[in-house]
Amino acid sequence: MATAEEMNRGFDAVRYWADHKDANAGDPRTHGLLIDYEYCTNCHSCEVACQMHLGLAAEQWGIKVSEYGPIKNANGDWEWTFVPVPTDLCDGCAERTSEGRLPNCVHHCQSGVMYYGTIEELSKKASEKKKMVLFTL
């Protein structure tokens, strides 16, 4: 089975889907979204992709980018952070992931800061740096 890194960074997707079509079936809480918020640019592509996928109205989101800042922290440095957060409307793109495809928000992320995979895989990746957040789906 492909690792989260392979799923997110290019490999023979057609072959993977054919060989592992049912790999993500079962308990959806075994999978999640890992977001490297150090580099999120607040482009909203994840929000729009999710809205289109779920057919949501303009004021509803399956994933919503939250903003912190700009603010000067205790060290005198400026902080301005964006974190995409799945809402209760997020279904984890169950239909797409059951076919071995990435959730729409991950697929359309312009900055490449969103990852989809098993909680175990993503936990290991999250331990590589400090500005990452893991959401279970």
N, C-alpha and C positions, 0 to 999 in steps of 0.2 A: 504494500500500500504506500502511496506517496506521502511524504512528510508535508507538514504545513508549509514549509519553505518552498518545496517543489510545487505545491498547489498554487502558491501565491507568486512565484517568480519564473514561471515558464517551464514547461516540459511538454511531452507529447500528450496533450489533453484528450484528444480523440481516442487514443489507445487506452489511456487511463480510464476514461468513462466506459469504454467497452469492457475492460477487464474487471473493473470495480464498481459497477453500477449500483450495487446494493450496499456498498461499504459503509455508508452513513446511516443506514436504516437502524431502527431500534431506539433506544432511549436517547432523546435529543440532548439531555443534560450531560452527555459525555463529550459534547462539542461546545466550542465557544468562539468568541471574537477577542483577539488581542489587538490593542491599539497602542501604537507608539506615538504618544501625544506630543513628544518633543518636536515633531515635524509636521503635525497637522496644520494646514494653511487656512482652514475655515472656508473651503471652496463650496461646501454644501452638496457636492456631487453624491455623497452617500445618502443624504436626505432625499434628494430628488429621485434617485434611482429606486429607493425604497417606496416613496410615494407612488411612483408610476407602477411598480410591481404590485403593490397592494391596492391600487386604485383609490388612494386616500385624497381627501379634500386638501386644499391649500394650507389649512391651519391644523392639520393632523400629521403626525410623523410616526414611523416605525423605528426610526433612529433620529436623534436630534443632537446637533452640535451645541455643547455648552461652552460658555466663554468665561474665563477668569482674567481680569485685568482690563486695561493696563494698570499696573500698580507697582509702586516701589516697595520692595521687601525690606526686612530688617537689616540686610547686608548692604542696602543702598542700590541694589540691582533692580532693573525693571523686569517685570514678569507680564507675559500676555500669553495665555494658554487656551487652547481649544481641545475639547474632548468629545468625540461622538459617543452618545449614550443610547443604547437600545431602550425603547419604551415598551409598555405592555402590549402594544400593537404589533411588535416584532414577532414574526413567526419563524425566524431563523431561516427564511426562504426554504422551508421544509421540502417543497417540491423540487427546487433546484438542487439542493444538497443531496436529496435521495437519488438524483441522477448523476452524482459525482461532480456537480458544478459548484462554483463558489457562490455564496450569498451575493445579491446584487450590490450591497454597499461595499463589499470587499472588491468585487469585480470592477466597480466604477470609481474606486478611490484614486483621485488624481495624484496624490502624494505618495501612494504606495505604503501607507502606514497602518493599514488594517490587514489582519491575518485571520484565517479561519482554519480550524483543525481540532484535534482532540485536546481536552483539557490538559492531559499529561504532556503532550508535545508543546502546547502553548505555554505551559508553566515553565518548562525548561528555557524556552526562548525569552520569556519575561524576566528570567533571572539574569540575563545578559546585560541589562541596563536598568536604570532606575525610573525613567519616565515612561512606563508602560502600565496599562490597565487591562485586566482580563475580565470579560463578562461571560457567564455561562448562558447557553441558549436552551 
